[in-house]
Amino acid sequence: MTYKMRLQKEPFEQIKLGKKTIELRLYDEKRKQIKVGDIIEFTNRDTNEIIYTTVIALHRYDSFKELYQHFDKILLGYNESETPHYQDMELYYSP
């Protein structure tokens, strides 16, 4: 199955370059359908460029705070000089 998702330019580029390997999303009705082996078609919101990725694992947590405690910041899309914080997800989702 193929799922379509849109991304801001920076995370899109990081996924494209293989730096960001974990995409964080709410576990809503759409995401509950995704299975290991499915394809995600990511579209860059700025350029409409498309890349395809294969789901190799699914991780479910009760909160973004809990998720942030389990993964390296680089895999989540942060640079080495940045300090990750789960509240950064409030740019995309209301608390």
N, C-alpha and C positions, 0 to 999 in steps of 0.2 A: 504494500500500500504506500502511496506517496501523499505526504502532507505538505501544505504550503504555509510558510511563515515569513514575515517581513522582519528585517533587522535594520538598525541604524548603521551608518557607514563604518564606524570603527569596529564594532563586534563582527560585522560582516567580513571586513578585511582580515581580522585576526583569525577567523575560522578558515577563510580562504587560504591563508598562509600556514595553517596547521598549528598556530600558537594557542588558540582558544579551542579546547576540545569538549567543554561542558557548556551547554546552553541551558540557562535557568528560565523556567516558566512555571506559572501556576498550574497545579494539577486540576485543571478544569475539564469540562466534558470533552472538549476536543483532544486534550492531551491524554486523557484516560484511554483513548482508542489506540495510541501509539504503542507498538511492540518492537522488540529487538528484531533487527533485520529490515524494518521499514525504511523508506527513503524520506528525507526532509528536503524540500526545495526552498532554499532561503533566497529571498529577493532583497537586494540593497534598496532601501527606501529612497536614496538620493539618485542612484544611477539606473535602477531597474535591472542591474546585472543579476544573474541567477547562478547559484552553485547548488550542487546536490551532495548530500551527505547520507551516510548509512548509520542508523541507530545501532550502536554496539552494546549499550547498557542503559538502564533506566535507574535512577536514584530518586527515592521519594522521602521527603522529610516533612515534619510538621510545620516547619517555618524556614524562612531564608536564613535566619540566625543559626539554626542547627546545621543547615547545609554548608554555610560559610566555615564552620568549625571543622569540616571534614575534607576540604579540598584545598590544594595549593592555589594561591592567588593567580598565578600565571594561567592555569587551566580554566579559571573563571573569567579571564579576559583582562586582568590587571597587569600593568607593567611592573617591573622590579622596583621602581622608585615609588609606586603608589601604595597606599595603605588601604586594604579592602575593608569595607564595612557593609554588613547586611542591609543597613538602611539605604544604601545606594539603590536598592531595588525599588524604593519609593518613587524614583523617577518614572517607573513604568506601572507600578501597582500601588493602590492606596493601602495604608496600613490596615 
